[in-house]
Amino acid sequence: MFTALLTFELRRRVKMISTWVYALMLAAAAAMMTLAIGAVFKGFSVASGPELVHVNSPHTVFNFTTGMAYVGLFMVAAVFGQAAYQDFGHNTWMLIFTKNVKKGPYLLGRFLGAYLFSAVLMLAIIPGLLVGAAGVWLVDAERLAPFQLTSYLWPYVVGVWPTLFFAGAVFFSLAALTRRMAPVYVGVVVLVMGYLVLSAAMSDVQHQDLASLLDPFGFLTFENATRYWTAAERNRDLIPFAGLLLANRLLWSAVGAALLGLAVLRFRTTVEEQRGRGARKEKEPPAPVAI
């Protein structure tokens, strides 16, 4: 059942038009931002750090890839929410659970399918970055460093995919426990806006270590880890997956796993549970007194 649900979720998503629309939007946004950073557009540019830092440096690529994935949460929220909600939205859940389907494999299969799909979808950022870099090369090749594949993959391993696991667990759990999509959409807004408030409150230099741990997206963690890097280090080095960055990724991955565990524990699979565990059964009329 676990494998069947996972495969079904992946196949269903590949056939949807929205999948390709999302991928195109991510790639196009990545390309446009890279061109803006490279000052390709006359009279308009976006600052990304010291001038000596290359447009395709490990530091710039990491910063921008994780930022694009942050915006992409509005896309994947619907993916995770629908994975948990679809059987209830189509009123097929009773048919499924009459076949003795266990809720653990059912939920985890749905979640993993949504997670793998979203993880691959986020890779659409890379072609956009490469197209943008090609445009910068045509205008000013000195703004680019030699191509390094690891510069484009490392942000996913350290930043995007762990964050996606945590955020996906939030969206999936909301849909699974409420049987509605509205809480998912509210949840993504609260998560994104709440993070902006948190990052502003924790930006004080005196709270660097605490901010590095409490940042669920790892932006402050990355910023604090590379705050004093020289331009040469930003052009050359990958951010080490150690120290506070490692602790941050482990912490929020554990929070995501705990949310999934709670969703499995509290998930209801029977009609009685669906109506409410505390619902009282109707009292039967008393039997007539024998004469």
Phi and psi in degrees as GROMACS dihedral restraints (atoms count N, CA, C in turn):
[ dihedral_restraints ]
;  ai    aj    ak    al  type     phi  dphi    fc
    3     4     5     6     1   -59.3    20    10
    4     5     6     7     1   -50.5    20    10
    6     7     8     9     1   -65.8    20    10
    7     8     9    10     1   -39.3    20    10
    9    10    11    12     1   -63.7    20    10
   10    11    12    13     1   -43.3    20    10
   12    13    14    15     1   -68.0    20    10
   13    14    15    16     1   -39.7    20    10
   15    16    17    18     1   -61.5    20    10
   16    17    18    19     1   -48.4    20    10
   18    19    20    21     1   -63.5    20    10
   19    20    21    22     1   -41.6    20    10
   21    22    23    24     1   -60.8    20    10
   22    23    24    25     1   -43.6    20    10
   24    25    26    27     1   -63.0    20    10
   25    26    27    28     1   -42.2    20    10
   27    28    29    30     1   -66.9    20    10
   28    29    30    31     1   -45.7    20    10
   30    31    32    33     1   -63.7    20    10
   31    32    33    34     1   -39.8    20    10
   33    34    35    36     1   -63.0    20    10
   34    35    36    37     1   -41.5    20    10
   36    37    38    39     1   -70.2    20    10
   37    38    39    40     1   -37.1    20    10
   39    40    41    42     1   -62.9    20    10
   40    41    42    43     1   -32.5    20    10
   42    43    44    45     1   -82.7    20    10
   43    44    45    46     1    -8.2    20    10
   45    46    47    48     1   -85.3    20    10
   46    47    48    49     1   138.3    20    10
   48    49    50    51     1   -63.2    20    10
   49    50    51    52     1   -35.5    20    10
   51    52    53    54     1   -59.7    20    10
   52    53    54    55     1   -29.9    20    10
   54    55    56    57     1   -59.0    20    10
   55    56    57    58     1   -47.9    20    10
   57    58    59    60     1   -74.2    20    10
   58    59    60    61     1   -29.7    20    10
   60    61    62    63     1   -66.4    20    10
   61    62    63    64     1   -45.1    20    10
   63    64    65    66     1   -59.7    20    10
   64    65    66    67     1   -46.0    20    10
   66    67    68    69     1   -62.1    20    10
   67    68    69    70     1   -42.5    20    10
   69    70    71    72     1   -65.3    20    10
   70    71    72    73     1   -39.3    20    10
   72    73    74    75     1   -64.3    20    10
   73    74    75    76     1   -43.7    20    10
   75    76    77    78     1   -63.9    20    10
   76    77    78    79     1   -45.5    20    10
   78    79    80    81     1   -64.6    20    10
   79    80    81    82     1   -43.1    20    10
   81    82    83    84     1   -65.3    20    10
   82    83    84    85     1   -42.8    20    10
   84    85    86    87     1   -63.9    20    10
   85    86    87    88     1   -40.3    20    10
   87    88    89    90     1   -64.0    20    10
   88    89    90    91     1   -41.8    20    10
   90    91    92    93     1   -64.7    20    10
   91    92    93    94     1   -45.2    20    10
   93    94    95    96     1   -64.1    20    10
   94    95    96    97     1   -41.5    20    10
   96    97    98    99     1   -67.5    20    10
   97    98    99   100     1   -38.4    20    10
   99   100   101   102     1   -63.6    20    10
  100   101   102   103     1   -41.7    20    10
  102   103   104   105     1   -63.4    20    10
  103   104   105   106     1   -37.8    20    10
  105   106   107   108     1   -68.0    20    10
  106   107   108   109     1   -41.3    20    10
  108   109   110   111     1   -63.9    20    10
  109   110   111   112     1   -36.7    20    10
  111   112   113   114     1   -80.3    20    10
  112   113   114   115     1     4.9    20    10
  114   115   116   117     1    58.4    20    10
  115   116   117   118     1    37.2    20    10
  117   118   119   120     1   -72.2    20    10
  118   119   120   121     1   -36.1    20    10
  120   121   122   123     1   -81.7    20    10
  121   122   123   124     1   126.2    20    10
  123   124   125   126     1   -66.6    20    10
  124   125   126   127     1   129.8    20    10
  126   127   128   129     1    80.0    20    10
  127   128   129   130     1     4.7    20    10
  129   130   131   132     1  -147.1    20    10
  130   131   132   133     1   130.2    20    10
  132   133   134   135     1  -154.4    20    10
  133   134   135   136     1   161.6    20    10
  135   136   137   138     1  -120.4    20    10
  136   137   138   139     1   126.2    20    10
  138   139   140   141     1   -74.7    20    10
  139   140   141   142     1   136.1    20    10
  141   142   143   144     1  -126.6    20    10
  142   143   144   145     1    11.6    20    10
  144   145   146   147     1   137.0    20    10
  145   146   147   148     1  -164.5    20    10
  147   148   149   150     1   -55.7    20    10
  148   149   150   151     1   148.1    20    10
  150   151   152   153     1   -62.7    20    10
  151   152   153   154     1   -28.9    20    10
  153   154   155   156     1   -78.8    20    10
  154   155   156   157     1    -5.9    20    10
  156   157   158   159     1   -82.2    20    10
  157   158   159   160     1   128.9    20    10
  159   160   161   162     1   -69.7    20    10
  160   161   162   163     1   154.4    20    10
  162   163   164   165     1   -64.1    20    10
  163   164   165   166     1   -33.4    20    10
  165   166   167   168     1  -108.6    20    10
  166   167   168   169     1    28.2    20    10
  168   169   170   171     1   -70.2    20    10
  169   170   171   172     1   156.6    20    10
  171   172   173   174     1   -54.9    20    10
  172   173   174   175     1   -37.5    20    10
  174   175   176   177     1   -67.1    20    10
  175   176   177   178     1   -48.0    20    10
  177   178   179   180     1   -65.8    20    10
  178   179   180   181     1   -44.0    20    10
  180   181   182   183     1   -63.2    20    10
  181   182   183   184     1   -42.1    20    10
  183   184   185   186     1   -61.9    20    10
  184   185   186   187     1   -48.1    20    10
  186   187   188   189     1   -61.1    20    10
  187   188   189   190     1   -43.6    20    10
  189   190   191   192     1   -76.8    20    10
  190   191   192   193     1   -38.3    20    10
  192   193   194   195     1   -62.4    20    10
  193   194   195   196     1   -46.1    20    10
  195   196   197   198     1   -67.1    20    10
  196   197   198   199     1   -33.7    20    10
  198   199   200   201     1   -66.8    20    10
  199   200   201   202     1   -40.4    20    10
  201   202   203   204     1   -65.8    20    10
  202   203   204   205     1   -38.8    20    10
  204   205   206   207     1   -64.8    20    10
  205   206   207   208     1   -34.2    20    10
  207   208   209   210     1   -60.9    20    10
  208   209   210   211     1   -45.4    20    10
  210   211   212   213     1   -65.7    20    10
  211   212   213   214     1   -34.5    20    10
  213   214   215   216     1   -67.3    20    10
  214   215   216   217     1    -9.3    20    10
  216   217   218   219     1   -59.8    20    10
  217   218   219   220     1   -30.7    20    10
  219   220   221   222     1   -65.9    20    10
  220   221   222   223     1   -26.0    20    10
  222   223   224   225     1   -80.1    20    10
  223   224   225   226     1   -49.4    20    10
  225   226   227   228     1   -76.1    20    10
  226   227   228   229     1   -16.7    20    10
  228   229   230   231     1   -58.3    20    10
  229   230   231   232     1   -42.8    20    10
  231   232   233   234     1   -67.0    20    10
  232   233   234   235     1   -34.5    20    10
  234   235   236   237     1   -63.7    20    10
  235   236   237   238     1   -50.2    20    10
  237   238   239   240     1   -68.1    20    10
  238   239   240   241     1   -40.3    20    10
  240   241   242   243     1   -63.0    20    10
  241   242   243   244     1   -45.4    20    10
  243   244   245   246     1   -65.7    20    10
  244   245   246   247     1   -32.5    20    10
  246   247   248   249     1   -60.5    20    10
  247   248   249   250     1   -36.4    20    10
  249   250   251   252     1   -88.1    20    10
  250   251   252   253     1   -27.0    20    10
  252   253   254   255     1   -94.6    20    10
  253   254   255   256     1   -23.4    20    10
  255   256   257   258     1   -57.2    20    10
  256   257   258   259     1   -40.3    20    10
  258   259   260   261     1   -67.6    20    10
  259   260   261   262     1   -30.0    20    10
  261   262   263   264     1   -80.3    20    10
  262   263   264   265     1   -33.9    20    10
  264   265   266   267     1   -66.7    20    10
  265   266   267   268     1   -32.2    20    10
  267   268   269   270     1   -95.7    20    10
  268   269   270   271     1     3.1    20    10
  270   271   272   273     1    57.1    20    10
  271   272   273   274     1    38.2    20    10
  273   274   275   276     1  -107.8    20    10
  274   275   276   277     1     2.0    20    10
  276   277   278   279     1   -66.7    20    10
  277   278   279   280     1   -35.8    20    10
  279   280   281   282     1   -65.6    20    10
  280   281   282   283     1   -38.0    20    10
  282   283   284   285     1   -64.3    20    10
  283   284   285   286     1   -39.9    20    10
  285   286   287   288     1   -65.8    20    10
  286   287   288   289     1   -45.9    20    10
  288   289   290   291     1   -83.0    20    10
  289   290   291   292     1    -6.0    20    10
  291   292   293   294     1   -77.5    20    10
  292   293   294   295     1    -9.6    20    10
  294   295   296   297     1   -96.3    20    10
  295   296   297   298     1    22.9    20    10
  297   298   299   300     1    60.2    20    10
  298   299   300   301     1    38.1    20    10
  300   301   302   303     1   -78.3    20    10
  301   302   303   304     1   129.3    20    10
  303   304   305   306     1   -79.3    20    10
  304   305   306   307     1   138.4    20    10
  306   307   308   309     1   -70.0    20    10
  307   308   309   310     1   -27.7    20    10
  309   310   311   312     1   -62.6    20    10
  310   311   312   313     1   -60.4    20    10
  312   313   314   315     1   -59.6    20    10
  313   314   315   316     1   -35.2    20    10
  315   316   317   318     1   -61.3    20    10
  316   317   318   319     1   -53.0    20    10
  318   319   320   321     1   -68.7    20    10
  319   320   321   322     1   -43.6    20    10
  321   322   323   324     1   -68.0    20    10
  322   323   324   325     1   -34.6    20    10
  324   325   326   327     1   -64.5    20    10
  325   326   327   328     1   -43.9    20    10
  327   328   329   330     1   -62.3    20    10
  328   329   330   331     1   -45.9    20    10
  330   331   332   333     1   -64.8    20    10
  331   332   333   334     1   -47.6    20    10
  333   334   335   336     1   -63.7    20    10
  334   335   336   337     1   -36.8    20    10
  336   337   338   339     1   -61.1    20    10
  337   338   339   340     1   -44.9    20    10
  339   340   341   342     1   -66.0    20    10
  340   341   342   343     1   -37.6    20    10
  342   343   344   345     1   -67.9    20    10
  343   344   345   346     1   -46.9    20    10
  345   346   347   348     1   -62.4    20    10
  346   347   348   349     1   -41.6    20    10
  348   349   350   351     1   -61.4    20    10
  349   350   351   352     1   -47.0    20    10
  351   352   353   354     1   -65.3    20    10
  352   353   354   355     1   -36.8    20    10
  354   355   356   357     1   -63.2    20    10
  355   356   357   358     1   -41.0    20    10
  357   358   359   360     1   -71.4    20    10
  358   359   360   361     1   -38.9    20    10
  360   361   362   363     1   -58.1    20    10
  361   362   363   364     1   -41.0    20    10
  363   364   365   366     1   -63.9    20    10
  364   365   366   367     1   -21.2    20    10
  366   367   368   369     1   -66.0    20    10
  367   368   369   370     1   -14.3    20    10
  369   370   371   372     1   -63.2    20    10
  370   371   372   373     1   -16.5    20    10
  372   373   374   375     1   -64.8    20    10
  373   374   375   376     1   -34.7    20    10
  375   376   377   378     1   -62.1    20    10
  376   377   378   379     1   -51.2    20    10
  378   379   380   381     1   -56.4    20    10
  379   380   381   382     1   -36.3    20    10
  381   382   383   384     1   -64.1    20    10
  382   383   384   385     1   -42.2    20    10
  384   385   386   387     1   -62.9    20    10
  385   386   387   388     1   -40.0    20    10
  387   388   389   390     1   -68.5    20    10
  388   389   390   391     1   -41.1    20    10
  390   391   392   393     1   -63.1    20    10
  391   392   393   394     1   -42.8    20    10
  393   394   395   396     1   -62.8    20    10
  394   395   396   397     1   -41.1    20    10
  396   397   398   399     1   -63.7    20    10
  397   398   399   400     1   -36.8    20    10
  399   400   401   402     1   -63.3    20    10
  400   401   402   403     1   -38.6    20    10
  402   403   404   405     1   -65.4    20    10
  403   404   405   406     1   -39.8    20    10
  405   406   407   408     1   -64.2    20    10
  406   407   408   409     1   -40.4    20    10
  408   409   410   411     1   -60.7    20    10
  409   410   411   412     1   -36.7    20    10
  411   412   413   414     1   -68.0    20    10
  412   413   414   415     1   -28.1    20    10
  414   415   416   417     1   -95.2    20    10
  415   416   417   418     1   -46.1    20    10
  417   418   419   420     1  -151.2    20    10
  418   419   420   421     1    90.4    20    10
  420   421   422   423     1   -65.1    20    10
  421   422   423   424     1   -20.7    20    10
  423   424   425   426     1   -71.1    20    10
  424   425   426   427     1   -14.5    20    10
  426   427   428   429     1   -79.0    20    10
  427   428   429   430     1    -5.4    20    10
  429   430   431   432     1  -112.9    20    10
  430   431   432   433     1   148.9    20    10
  432   433   434   435     1  -101.3    20    10
  433   434   435   436     1   165.7    20    10
  435   436   437   438     1   -56.9    20    10
  436   437   438   439     1   144.5    20    10
  438   439   440   441     1   -63.6    20    10
  439   440   441   442     1   132.6    20    10
  441   442   443   444     1  -131.1    20    10
  442   443   444   445     1   116.6    20    10
  444   445   446   447     1   -61.5    20    10
  445   446   447   448     1   -36.4    20    10
  447   448   449   450     1   -62.8    20    10
  448   449   450   451     1   -28.1    20    10
  450   451   452   453     1   -63.4    20    10
  451   452   453   454     1   -28.6    20    10
  453   454   455   456     1   -92.3    20    10
  454   455   456   457     1   -26.7    20    10
  456   457   458   459     1   -89.6    20    10
  457   458   459   460     1   -33.4    20    10
  459   460   461   462     1   -58.6    20    10
  460   461   462   463     1   -39.7    20    10
  462   463   464   465     1   -59.3    20    10
  463   464   465   466     1   -28.2    20    10
  465   466   467   468     1   -73.7    20    10
  466   467   468   469     1   -43.3    20    10
  468   469   470   471     1   -65.3    20    10
  469   470   471   472     1   -42.7    20    10
  471   472   473   474     1   -92.6    20    10
  472   473   474   475     1   -34.1    20    10
  474   475   476   477     1  -112.3    20    10
  475   476   477   478     1   -61.2    20    10
  477   478   479   480     1   -67.2    20    10
  478   479   480   481     1   -53.2    20    10
  480   481   482   483     1   -68.1    20    10
  481   482   483   484     1   -41.2    20    10
  483   484   485   486     1   -62.6    20    10
  484   485   486   487     1   -40.5    20    10
  486   487   488   489     1   -63.8    20    10
  487   488   489   490     1   -39.9    20    10
  489   490   491   492     1   -63.0    20    10
  490   491   492   493     1   -36.0    20    10
  492   493   494   495     1   -64.2    20    10
  493   494   495   496     1   -46.5    20    10
  495   496   497   498     1   -64.9    20    10
  496   497   498   499     1   -51.5    20    10
  498   499   500   501     1   -63.9    20    10
  499   500   501   502     1   -39.7    20    10
  501   502   503   504     1   -62.5    20    10
  502   503   504   505     1   -37.8    20    10
  504   505   506   507     1   -64.2    20    10
  505   506   507   508     1   -36.9    20    10
  507   508   509   510     1   -63.1    20    10
  508   509   510   511     1   -50.7    20    10
  510   511   512   513     1   -66.3    20    10
  511   512   513   514     1   -43.1    20    10
  513   514   515   516     1   -64.7    20    10
  514   515   516   517     1   -43.1    20    10
  516   517   518   519     1   -65.1    20    10
  517   518   519   520     1   -39.8    20    10
  519   520   521   522     1   -60.8    20    10
  520   521   522   523     1   -44.3    20    10
  522   523   524   525     1   -70.1    20    10
  523   524   525   526     1   -39.2    20    10
  525   526   527   528     1   -68.1    20    10
  526   527   528   529     1   -37.7    20    10
  528   529   530   531     1   -85.7    20    10
  529   530   531   532     1   -25.4    20    10
  531   532   533   534     1  -102.9    20    10
  532   533   534   535     1   -15.8    20    10
  534   535   536   537     1    60.6    20    10
  535   536   537   538     1    27.9    20    10
  537   538   539   540     1  -141.0    20    10
  538   539   540   541     1   156.6    20    10
  540   541   542   543     1   -92.1    20    10
  541   542   543   544     1   -23.9    20    10
  543   544   545   546     1   -56.3    20    10
  544   545   546   547     1   -44.7    20    10
  546   547   548   549     1   -61.4    20    10
  547   548   549   550     1   -27.5    20    10
  549   550   551   552     1   -67.5    20    10
  550   551   552   553     1   -45.6    20    10
  552   553   554   555     1   -66.7    20    10
  553   554   555   556     1   -38.0    20    10
  555   556   557   558     1   -66.1    20    10
  556   557   558   559     1   -39.1    20    10
  558   559   560   561     1   -62.9    20    10
  559   560   561   562     1   -40.8    20    10
  561   562   563   564     1   -68.5    20    10
  562   563   564   565     1   -35.5    20    10
  564   565   566   567     1   -67.4    20    10
  565   566   567   568     1   -44.6    20    10
  567   568   569   570     1   -63.5    20    10
  568   569   570   571     1   -41.1    20    10
  570   571   572   573     1   -64.3    20    10
  571   572   573   574     1   -46.1    20    10
  573   574   575   576     1   -69.2    20    10
  574   575   576   577     1   -47.1    20    10
  576   577   578   579     1   -69.8    20    10
  577   578   579   580     1   -37.6    20    10
  579   580   581   582     1   -62.2    20    10
  580   581   582   583     1   -36.4    20    10
  582   583   584   585     1   -66.1    20    10
  583   584   585   586     1   -39.7    20    10
  585   586   587   588     1   -61.3    20    10
  586   587   588   589     1   -40.0    20    10
  588   589   590   591     1   -66.7    20    10
  589   590   591   592     1   -43.5    20    10
  591   592   593   594     1   -63.3    20    10
  592   593   594   595     1   -44.6    20    10
  594   595   596   597     1   -64.7    20    10
  595   596   597   598     1   -35.6    20    10
  597   598   599   600     1   -68.1    20    10
  598   599   600   601     1   -38.8    20    10
  600   601   602   603     1   -72.3    20    10
  601   602   603   604     1   -30.9    20    10
  603   604   605   606     1   -99.8    20    10
  604   605   606   607     1    11.7    20    10
  606   607   608   609     1   -78.2    20    10
  607   608   609   610     1    -8.5    20    10
  609   610   611   612     1   -60.7    20    10
  610   611   612   613     1   134.0    20    10
  612   613   614   615     1   -59.8    20    10
  613   614   615   616     1   -30.1    20    10
  615   616   617   618     1   -66.3    20    10
  616   617   618   619     1   -19.2    20    10
  618   619   620   621     1  -112.9    20    10
  619   620   621   622     1    32.2    20    10
  621   622   623   624     1   -59.2    20    10
  622   623   624   625     1   -49.2    20    10
  624   625   626   627     1   -64.9    20    10
  625   626   627   628     1   -43.5    20    10
  627   628   629   630     1   -64.8    20    10
  628   629   630   631     1   -42.3    20    10
  630   631   632   633     1   -63.5    20    10
  631   632   633   634     1   -37.6    20    10
  633   634   635   636     1   -64.1    20    10
  634   635   636   637     1   -31.8    20    10
  636   637   638   639     1   -82.3    20    10
  637   638   639   640     1   -38.4    20    10
  639   640   641   642     1   -84.7    20    10
  640   641   642   643     1    -8.8    20    10
  642   643   644   645     1   -77.5    20    10
  643   644   645   646     1   108.6    20    10
  645   646   647   648     1   -69.1    20    10
  646   647   648   649     1   -18.9    20    10
  648   649   650   651     1  -100.9    20    10
  649   650   651   652     1   -12.6    20    10
  651   652   653   654     1    80.9    20    10
  652   653   654   655     1     8.3    20    10
  654   655   656   657     1   -66.5    20    10
  655   656   657   658     1   -48.6    20    10
  657   658   659   660     1   -66.3    20    10
  658   659   660   661     1   -33.3    20    10
  660   661   662   663     1   -61.7    20    10
  661   662   663   664     1   -46.5    20    10
  663   664   665   666     1   -64.5    20    10
  664   665   666   667     1   -44.3    20    10
  666   667   668   669     1   -62.7    20    10
  667   668   669   670     1   -44.0    20    10
  669   670   671   672     1   -69.0    20    10
  670   671   672   673     1   -33.3    20    10
  672   673   674   675     1   -71.4    20    10
  673   674   675   676     1   -26.7    20    10
  675   676   677   678     1  -115.2    20    10
  676   677   678   679     1    12.6    20    10
  678   679   680   681     1   -55.9    20    10
  679   680   681   682     1   -40.8    20    10
  681   682   683   684     1  -105.6    20    10
  682   683   684   685     1    17.7    20    10
  684   685   686   687     1   -70.9    20    10
  685   686   687   688     1   142.8    20    10
  687   688   689   690     1   -78.3    20    10
  688   689   690   691     1   169.3    20    10
  690   691   692   693     1   -61.1    20    10
  691   692   693   694     1   -37.1    20    10
  693   694   695   696     1   -64.5    20    10
  694   695   696   697     1   -41.0    20    10
  696   697   698   699     1   -67.3    20    10
  697   698   699   700     1   -39.0    20    10
  699   700   701   702     1   -66.8    20    10
  700   701   702   703     1   -31.5    20    10
  702   703   704   705     1   -77.8    20    10
  703   704   705   706     1   -21.5    20    10
  705   706   707   708     1  -111.7    20    10
  706   707   708   709     1   -41.6    20    10
  708   709   710   711     1   -97.3    20    10
  709   710   711   712     1   145.1    20    10
  711   712   713   714     1   -85.7    20    10
  712   713   714   715     1   146.7    20    10
  714   715   716   717     1   -65.6    20    10
  715   716   717   718     1   127.9    20    10
  717   718   719   720     1   -66.6    20    10
  718   719   720   721     1   136.4    20    10
  720   721   722   723     1   -88.9    20    10
  721   722   723   724     1    73.5    20    10
  723   724   725   726     1  -156.1    20    10
  724   725   726   727     1   175.3    20    10
  726   727   728   729     1    61.7    20    10
  727   728   729   730     1  -135.3    20    10
  729   730   731   732     1   -67.1    20    10
  730   731   732   733     1   -30.8    20    10
  732   733   734   735     1   -65.5    20    10
  733   734   735   736     1   -44.6    20    10
  735   736   737   738     1   -63.1    20    10
  736   737   738   739     1   -44.0    20    10
  738   739   740   741     1   -62.2    20    10
  739   740   741   742     1   -41.0    20    10
  741   742   743   744     1   -62.6    20    10
  742   743   744   745     1   -46.8    20    10
  744   745   746   747     1   -64.9    20    10
  745   746   747   748     1   -39.4    20    10
  747   748   749   750     1   -67.8    20    10
  748   749   750   751     1   -40.6    20    10
  750   751   752   753     1   -61.3    20    10
  751   752   753   754     1   -50.5    20    10
  753   754   755   756     1   -78.2    20    10
  754   755   756   757     1   -23.9    20    10
  756   757   758   759     1   -68.3    20    10
  757   758   759   760     1   -38.0    20    10
  759   760   761   762     1   -66.2    20    10
  760   761   762   763     1   -38.2    20    10
  762   763   764   765     1   -62.6    20    10
  763   764   765   766     1   -42.4    20    10
  765   766   767   768     1   -62.1    20    10
  766   767   768   769     1   -43.1    20    10
  768   769   770   771     1   -63.4    20    10
  769   770   771   772     1   -38.3    20    10
  771   772   773   774     1   -65.1    20    10
  772   773   774   775     1   -39.1    20    10
  774   775   776   777     1   -64.5    20    10
  775   776   777   778     1   -39.9    20    10
  777   778   779   780     1   -64.5    20    10
  778   779   780   781     1   -41.7    20    10
  780   781   782   783     1   -61.2    20    10
  781   782   783   784     1   -40.6    20    10
  783   784   785   786     1   -64.8    20    10
  784   785   786   787     1   -39.9    20    10
  786   787   788   789     1   -63.4    20    10
  787   788   789   790     1   -42.1    20    10
  789   790   791   792     1   -64.9    20    10
  790   791   792   793     1   -42.3    20    10
  792   793   794   795     1   -65.3    20    10
  793   794   795   796     1   -40.4    20    10
  795   796   797   798     1   -94.5    20    10
  796   797   798   799     1    -3.6    20    10
  798   799   800   801     1   -68.0    20    10
  799   800   801   802     1   137.4    20    10
  801   802   803   804     1  -108.1    20    10
  802   803   804   805     1   135.7    20    10
  804   805   806   807     1  -121.8    20    10
  805   806   807   808     1    -5.1    20    10
  807   808   809   810     1  -114.5    20    10
  808   809   810   811     1   162.2    20    10
  810   811   812   813     1   -61.4    20    10
  811   812   813   814     1   -41.2    20    10
  813   814   815   816     1   -63.3    20    10
  814   815   816   817     1   -43.3    20    10
  816   817   818   819     1   -67.5    20    10
  817   818   819   820     1   -37.9    20    10
  819   820   821   822     1   -61.1    20    10
  820   821   822   823     1   -36.8    20    10
  822   823   824   825     1   -79.2    20    10
  823   824   825   826     1   -15.1    20    10
  825   826   827   828     1   128.0    20    10
  826   827   828   829     1   128.4    20    10
  828   829   830   831     1   -67.5    20    10
  829   830   831   832     1   -23.9    20    10
  831   832   833   834     1   -93.3    20    10
  832   833   834   835     1     4.2    20    10
  834   835   836   837     1   -64.4    20    10
  835   836   837   838     1   137.6    20    10
  837   838   839   840     1   -89.6    20    10
  838   839   840   841     1   141.6    20    10
  840   841   842   843     1   -74.8    20    10
  841   842   843   844     1   147.0    20    10
  843   844   845   846     1   -65.3    20    10
  844   845   846   847     1   136.6    20    10
  846   847   848   849     1   -75.9    20    10
  847   848   849   850     1   134.5    20    10
  849   850   851   852     1   -78.1    20    10
  850   851   852   853     1   146.1    20    10
  852   853   854   855     1   -63.3    20    10
  853   854   855   856     1   144.7    20    10
  855   856   857   858     1   -63.9    20    10
  856   857   858   859     1   145.6    20    10
  858   859   860   861     1   -67.9    20    10
  859   860   861   862     1   144.3    20    10
  861   862   863   864     1   -63.1    20    10
  862   863   864   865     1   145.3    20    10
  864   865   866   867     1   -75.6    20    10
  865   866   867   868     1   128.3    20    10
  867   868   869   870     1   -70.9    20    10
  868   869   870   871     1   136.2    20    10
